[in-house]
Amino acid sequence: MILSHPHILWLFLIYIPLIAWYIWKQHNASPSMGISSVAPFDKIGKSWRPAMMHVCFGLELVAIGCLIVALARPMSHEGMNKSHIEGTDIVLALDISGSMSAKDIAPNRFQAAKEVAERFVMGRTDDNMGLVIFSGESLSIMPLTNDRASLVNALKHVNIGALEDGTAIGDGLASAINRISSGKAKSKSIILLTDGTNNAGDVQPSTAAEIARSKGIRVYTVGAGSDGSVSVMDPFGFSATTIETKIDEESLKQIAQMTGGRYFRARDKGTLEDVFAEIDKLEKTQLDVERYSRLDENFMPWVLGAFLAYTAMLLIRYLYLRRIP
């Protein structure tokens, strides 16, 4: 905790005259009466009222102290700090073509992939990660970042139908390569998830794989879903149609083999989770990460403390220490 106005703490010096005045007042406030013997009063216990008077004074000092600290404006720290961590650069390339709405992976291929990817992202706290989507064309959604919340938020807002339909695996991989090339980590990996065969775009998957290999980028390919007839929903969710899907496993295996990655086949959500768990064991390398922290005002707890202390003092003084005129 830091104080915006630390000089306000000099107000604590007011405790000196307050305590001196209280001691002087107590010394001169006790009534006296001359009697020949105090023996009749020996069996009378001591009253708790003097002690409660001291409690009231203590509560007043607490209330004043809390207000002084609140005026000094306590704040949590803000700034940039640089640290060395073990991490890697990873870009997720996610297929958002219409066939990803097939329900052979519950609730459907696309939602299952997003849910598993979100957990994967949140678990990789020390990595720089980015997001690329593709269908008939490709689009880079998020640059490499260590901000998990922003990446997950971007992932949540990705929907089927955002791009022209089709499966441009080569274009998606090429966009991911362009995005990850700016990363500073020695270890660079792309996770490409699709459920189909390359049938659109300008870049052939083998060409993109060759580029990735030349740049030392490993590509982990994931084939999601089963082959054959599947029921898919239109982008608005009003009607369903049956289509034939077939994952081009040979092409995905070739991409993975060329780049030093691995190919995985996920026919259900459990397997998909296992795939991402396996990819989670990727090689790590040293990264320099700058994290930003901001200042937050923390005076309200002190104001509340002053209010509670003063309220407690008033209750004790006017309920338990009432004086009869």
Rosetta blueprint (number, residue, H / E / L):
1 M L
2 I E
3 L E
4 S L
5 H L
6 P H
7 H H
8 I H
9 L H
10 W H
11 L H
12 F H
13 L H
14 I H
15 Y H
16 I H
17 P H
18 L H
19 I H
20 A H
21 W H
22 Y H
23 I H
24 W H
25 K H
26 Q H
27 H H
28 N H
29 A H
30 S L
31 P L
32 S L
33 M L
34 G L
35 I L
36 S L
37 S L
38 V L
39 A H
40 P H
41 F H
42 D L
43 K L
44 I L
45 G L
46 K L
47 S L
48 W L
49 R H
50 P H
51 A H
52 M H
53 M H
54 H H
55 V H
56 C H
57 F H
58 G H
59 L H
60 E H
61 L H
62 V H
63 A H
64 I H
65 G H
66 C H
67 L H
68 I H
69 V H
70 A H
71 L H
72 A L
73 R L
74 P E
75 M E
76 S L
77 H L
78 E L
79 G E
80 M E
81 N E
82 K E
83 S E
84 H E
85 I E
86 E E
87 G E
88 T L
89 D E
90 I E
91 V E
92 L E
93 A E
94 L E
95 D E
96 I L
97 S L
98 G H
99 S H
100 M H
101 S H
102 A L
103 K L
104 D L
105 I L
106 A L
107 P L
108 N L
109 R H
110 F H
111 Q H
112 A H
113 A H
114 K H
115 E H
116 V H
117 A H
118 E H
119 R H
120 F H
121 V H
122 M H
123 G H
124 R L
125 T L
126 D L
127 D L
128 N E
129 M E
130 G E
131 L E
132 V E
133 I E
134 F E
135 S L
136 G L
137 E L
138 S E
139 L E
140 S E
141 I E
142 M E
143 P E
144 L E
145 T E
146 N L
147 D L
148 R H
149 A H
150 S H
151 L H
152 V H
153 N H
154 A H
155 L H
156 K H
157 H L
158 V L
159 N L
160 I L
161 G L
162 A L
163 L L
164 E L
165 D L
166 G L
167 T L
168 A L
169 I H
170 G H
171 D H
172 G H
173 L H
174 A H
175 S H
176 A H
177 I H
178 N H
179 R H
180 I H
181 S L
182 S L
183 G L
184 K L
185 A L
186 K L
187 S L
188 K E
189 S E
190 I E
191 I E
192 L E
193 L E
194 T E
195 D L
196 G L
197 T L
198 N L
199 N L
200 A L
201 G L
202 D L
203 V L
204 Q L
205 P H
206 S H
207 T H
208 A H
209 A H
210 E H
211 I H
212 A H
213 R H
214 S H
215 K L
216 G L
217 I E
218 R E
219 V E
220 Y E
221 T E
222 V E
223 G E
224 A E
225 G L
226 S L
227 D L
228 G E
229 S E
230 V E
231 S E
232 V E
233 M E
234 D L
235 P L
236 F L
237 G L
238 F L
239 S L
240 A E
241 T E
242 T E
243 I E
244 E E
245 T E
246 K L
247 I L
248 D L
249 E H
250 E H
251 S H
252 L H
253 K H
254 Q H
255 I H
256 A H
257 Q H
258 M H
259 T H
260 G L
261 G L
262 R L
263 Y E
264 F E
265 R E
266 A E
267 R L
268 D L
269 K H
270 G H
271 T H
272 L H
273 E H
274 D H
275 V H
276 F H
277 A H
278 E H
279 I H
280 D L
281 K L
282 L L
283 E L
284 K L
285 T E
286 Q E
287 L E
288 D E
289 V E
290 E E
291 R E
292 Y E
293 S E
294 R L
295 L L
296 D L
297 E E
298 N L
299 F L
300 M H
301 P H
302 W H
303 V H
304 L H
305 G H
306 A H
307 F H
308 L H
309 A H
310 Y H
311 T H
312 A H
313 M H
314 L H
315 L H
316 I H
317 R H
318 Y H
319 L H
320 Y H
321 L L
322 R L
323 R L
324 I L
325 P L
